[in-house]
Amino acid sequence: MREQLLRVLVIAATDGFAGALPLSGAAVRVLELNRHLAESDLGVQVEVLLYDRGRSPGSEPVAGWPFPCTYLSPGDFCSPQRLRQLVLERRPEVLVLDDSALVVRCGRQLADLVGASLVYEMRAVEHEPLLSPRRRVGVQAEAIQLADAVVALTGRDLRHAVDTGAGQVSIVPAGTAPAPVTGGWVQEGPVAMAADFTRSGNAQALLTLHARLPQGIPVAVYGRFPPSLPPTVPRFELHGPVPDLAAILTGASAGIACHSEASGMRAQVLAYMAAGLPVIATPEALAGFPRTWEFALVSEQPAMADLPSLLDQLHGHPSRARARGRRGRRLAEGPLSWGSIATRAASAYRSVRPARAGSQPRSEVQALAERAITGGQPAGASPLSPVLGPGSGRERVTAS
């Protein structure tokens, strides 16, 4: 007998779909994980309510999703009443939220409204810029304790969730979808560097490479850029967002990931691996990846000051570079393929324990979560410790 479909509703917030290239790993995950859940035979019926912070007023939303997708306006996302209506209309069995402030603000109540299990999919806590880093961690800790289960993207996230009091944790990392290899690795091809260069750390690495470009190595840079850019020089091409990062990596010689903050597995690194490219990356950009020594060279200096010498090292040993690319590709085709990741996600959703009706966030953390959404100043909010005290219910920890 065919197993009954599990109804899963995902409420996701991302800033990655405004441009042509979803540089945000969260944006790629919303599309690809749920695409594979919807198109696979895993017994999961998924629907997404998506709040895209990057959409400008009046712009057309991204269409053509392979699953039901409803775009939320800022007013919808900030309104518990509107979210209650949307959840009641869909009556999911599992409610998945990826925004810590939303979990604290009304996640538990939304799940209890329809008797659903509440899953918090952990993200970096950088999405609440109005809060200090200490308070962001406090809101995330409360979200972990309120959820029935936590989906962690890396082992570091799993340890944090367990230490904070999560009852059930499953590791469901990011993934990739390798395209058929056409040209493979090309030693004379350009080095690809994709990032959001409006971030200071990424911009500084770009300036390092621009100032000390190795002789004879062309560089192609993709992403969002600040208003002021260095003057163009030969063999150093600046491109904006592109529709498909994987497509432009064909014929490249390496991929550079210059990120200075660790926030889960980077979509850019996964794209480089899927294209069969050797990777040069910061330790932060490689957070969560297995066996990094097989496919990557690690930059250990601030702003990737050692990047030129690492490029020389890579291009000076083509057989080693080609081998790194092949090993990364094998990881992308196996445990880090979206098909494998979707199977793990389906297992995590099916294993979630029953809802804990009546759980409520503490009032001071509730105020902080509301401030992160609306930008208002909470009345009487008090400072929080970096990680709140552990909650109850540490019955079972799994690594699916």
ChimeraX attribute file (.defattr): number of C-alpha atoms within 10 A of each C-alpha:
attribute: neighborCount
match mode: 1-to-1
recipient: residues
	/A:1	3
	/A:2	5
	/A:3	8
	/A:4	9
	/A:5	13
	/A:6	17
	/A:7	18
	/A:8	23
	/A:9	22
	/A:10	21
	/A:11	25
	/A:12	22
	/A:13	22
	/A:14	23
	/A:15	18
	/A:16	20
	/A:17	20
	/A:18	17
	/A:19	17
	/A:20	15
	/A:21	20
	/A:22	24
	/A:23	24
	/A:24	17
	/A:25	21
	/A:26	24
	/A:27	19
	/A:28	21
	/A:29	19
	/A:30	19
	/A:31	16
	/A:32	21
	/A:33	21
	/A:34	24
	/A:35	18
	/A:36	20
	/A:37	23
	/A:38	19
	/A:39	14
	/A:40	14
	/A:41	11
	/A:42	17
	/A:43	16
	/A:44	23
	/A:45	20
	/A:46	23
	/A:47	20
	/A:48	20
	/A:49	20
	/A:50	18
	/A:51	19
	/A:52	22
	/A:53	15
	/A:54	13
	/A:55	18
	/A:56	10
	/A:57	7
	/A:58	6
	/A:59	8
	/A:60	9
	/A:61	13
	/A:62	14
	/A:63	9
	/A:64	8
	/A:65	12
	/A:66	16
	/A:67	17
	/A:68	13
	/A:69	17
	/A:70	15
	/A:71	17
	/A:72	19
	/A:73	15
	/A:74	13
	/A:75	10
	/A:76	14
	/A:77	22
	/A:78	17
	/A:79	13
	/A:80	17
	/A:81	12
	/A:82	14
	/A:83	19
	/A:84	17
	/A:85	12
	/A:86	15
	/A:87	19
	/A:88	14
	/A:89	10
	/A:90	13
	/A:91	19
	/A:92	22
	/A:93	20
	/A:94	25
	/A:95	26
	/A:96	27
	/A:97	25
	/A:98	23
	/A:99	26
	/A:100	28
	/A:101	27
	/A:102	25
	/A:103	29
	/A:104	29
	/A:105	28
	/A:106	21
	/A:107	29
	/A:108	27
	/A:109	20
	/A:110	24
	/A:111	28
	/A:112	17
	/A:113	14
	/A:114	18
	/A:115	18
	/A:116	26
	/A:117	26
	/A:118	29
	/A:119	31
	/A:120	26
	/A:121	25
	/A:122	23
	/A:123	19
	/A:124	19
	/A:125	20
	/A:126	14
	/A:127	17
	/A:128	21
	/A:129	12
	/A:130	17
	/A:131	18
	/A:132	12
	/A:133	13
	/A:134	14
	/A:135	23
	/A:136	26
	/A:137	21
	/A:138	25
	/A:139	31
	/A:140	27
	/A:141	26
	/A:142	28
	/A:143	33
	/A:144	31
	/A:145	28
	/A:146	27
	/A:147	27
	/A:148	25
	/A:149	29
	/A:150	33
	/A:151	28
	/A:152	24
	/A:153	23
	/A:154	22
	/A:155	18
	/A:156	12
	/A:157	21
	/A:158	23
	/A:159	13
	/A:160	16
	/A:161	26
	/A:162	20
	/A:163	16
	/A:164	23
	/A:165	21
	/A:166	29
	/A:167	24
	/A:168	26
	/A:169	28
	/A:170	25
	/A:171	21
	/A:172	26
	/A:173	23
	/A:174	26
	/A:175	29
	/A:176	28
	/A:177	17
	/A:178	22
	/A:179	13
	/A:180	9
	/A:181	12
	/A:182	9
	/A:183	12
	/A:184	18
	/A:185	24
	/A:186	17
	/A:187	20
	/A:188	13
	/A:189	17
	/A:190	23
	/A:191	25
	/A:192	24
	/A:193	22
	/A:194	27
	/A:195	24
	/A:196	20
	/A:197	21
	/A:198	15
	/A:199	14
	/A:200	14
	/A:201	17
	/A:202	22
	/A:203	19
	/A:204	19
	/A:205	23
	/A:206	20
	/A:207	16
	/A:208	17
	/A:209	18
	/A:210	18
	/A:211	12
	/A:212	13
	/A:213	20
	/A:214	17
	/A:215	9
	/A:216	11
	/A:217	18
	/A:218	18
	/A:219	24
	/A:220	19
	/A:221	21
	/A:222	21
	/A:223	21
	/A:224	19
	/A:225	19
	/A:226	11
	/A:227	6
	/A:228	7
	/A:229	12
	/A:230	10
	/A:231	7
	/A:232	10
	/A:233	11
	/A:234	9
	/A:235	16
	/A:236	18
	/A:237	14
	/A:238	17
	/A:239	13
	/A:240	14
	/A:241	19
	/A:242	16
	/A:243	11
	/A:244	12
	/A:245	22
	/A:246	18
	/A:247	12
	/A:248	14
	/A:249	26
	/A:250	21
	/A:251	20
	/A:252	25
	/A:253	30
	/A:254	31
	/A:255	28
	/A:256	28
	/A:257	27
	/A:258	29
	/A:259	26
	/A:260	20
	/A:261	15
	/A:262	15
	/A:263	22
	/A:264	25
	/A:265	21
	/A:266	25
	/A:267	25
	/A:268	26
	/A:269	26
	/A:270	27
	/A:271	25
	/A:272	33
	/A:273	30
	/A:274	28
	/A:275	33
	/A:276	33
	/A:277	34
	/A:278	31
	/A:279	31
	/A:280	27
	/A:281	24
	/A:282	25
	/A:283	19
	/A:284	19
	/A:285	24
	/A:286	25
	/A:287	19
	/A:288	21
	/A:289	20
	/A:290	14
	/A:291	12
	/A:292	18
	/A:293	12
	/A:294	16
	/A:295	27
	/A:296	26
	/A:297	22
	/A:298	21
	/A:299	21
	/A:300	13
	/A:301	10
	/A:302	12
	/A:303	22
	/A:304	26
	/A:305	17
	/A:306	17
	/A:307	26
	/A:308	19
	/A:309	14
	/A:310	18
	/A:311	20
	/A:312	14
	/A:313	14
	/A:314	23
	/A:315	18
	/A:316	12
	/A:317	11
	/A:318	15
	/A:319	12
	/A:320	15
	/A:321	25
	/A:322	22
	/A:323	17
	/A:324	24
	/A:325	27
	/A:326	22
	/A:327	21
	/A:328	28
	/A:329	25
	/A:330	17
	/A:331	21
	/A:332	24
	/A:333	20
	/A:334	15
	/A:335	15
	/A:336	25
	/A:337	20
	/A:338	25
	/A:339	22
	/A:340	19
	/A:341	23
	/A:342	25
	/A:343	18
	/A:344	18
	/A:345	23
	/A:346	18
	/A:347	16
	/A:348	22
	/A:349	24
	/A:350	16
	/A:351	14
	/A:352	19
	/A:353	15
	/A:354	13
	/A:355	20
	/A:356	18
	/A:357	14
	/A:358	10
	/A:359	13
	/A:360	17
	/A:361	21
	/A:362	10
	/A:363	13
	/A:364	16
	/A:365	26
	/A:366	22
	/A:367	22
	/A:368	29
	/A:369	31
	/A:370	19
	/A:371	19
	/A:372	23
	/A:373	19
	/A:374	13
	/A:375	14
	/A:376	12
	/A:377	13
	/A:378	16
	/A:379	10
	/A:380	9
	/A:381	13
	/A:382	12
	/A:383	13
	/A:384	16
	/A:385	11
	/A:386	14
	/A:387	18
	/A:388	18
	/A:389	14
	/A:390	17
	/A:391	17
	/A:392	12
	/A:393	13
	/A:394	16
	/A:395	9
	/A:396	12
	/A:397	16
	/A:398	12
	/A:399	14
	/A:400	15
